[in-house]
Every structure is written in structure tokens, then in C-alpha cells.
Amino acid sequence: MILRDENGKAVGIERLSDITKEIDDIESIFNKAIKNKKKGGAMSEEEKEALKLRLGDVKVLMAGVDDEVKKSANAMEVIAFIKSLTKLKKLADNAKAEFEND
């Protein structure tokens, strides 16, 4: 579970898999946006802002992973995390060209 402050900003996680799930959700948003862009559509400003906030939350969460979470993560969680992170990076790099003119 992602821990949030009173303003809804992400401040921590309970397990490494929480970040993995968030990354997978962001990837899904990117995929939908790319498909929509190829059909001639565009993300609304609200959708863009929401995506930026979620990406910012992931950045905060990754920077704030404490030693307890690191020690409690099993090999499968670490592998899934690295796989999701790598997949998102490749997707973002490929999508960059799609959205430069947006």
C-alpha cells in the first residue's frame, strides 16, 4: 500500500511491490495515450497533470525506500520491480517522439 499525507501526496510504501504496481498503472496510462494519439486524439491537460503527479509520486517513493523495505523484498519482487521499471523507461523513450508535438 502506498502511504499518503493529508494532501494525497505519496510519502512511503509498505512493500516494493507497491511501487511496481504504481509503475504498471502508469505504463497502462502511457499505452492508452499512445493508442489514442495514433488515432488522432490527445491527452487532456487534466490527464497530463495527473500523469505528471503520479510520476512525481513514483520518484518520491523510489527515493524514500527504507532499509526495512529493501530487506523484506524477496527476489521475485525485485525482479518484477526492475522489469517494470525497465519496461516503463523504454515505453517513455518511445512515446517521447509521439508527444513532442502535443
Number of C-alpha atoms within 10 A of each C-alpha: 13 19 13 13 9 6 6 9 15 19 16 22 19 15 18 22 20 19 24 21 16 18 20 17 13 18 19 13 13 17 16 13 21 21 12 13 16 11 9 8 12 16 15 10 9 9 13 13 12 12 15 13 14 18 15 14 21 22 13 15 20 14 11 13 17 13 8 10 15 12 8 12 13 13 9 10 16 15 12 15 20 13 13 19 17 12 15 19 13 12 15 15 11 12 16 12 10 14 13 7 6 9
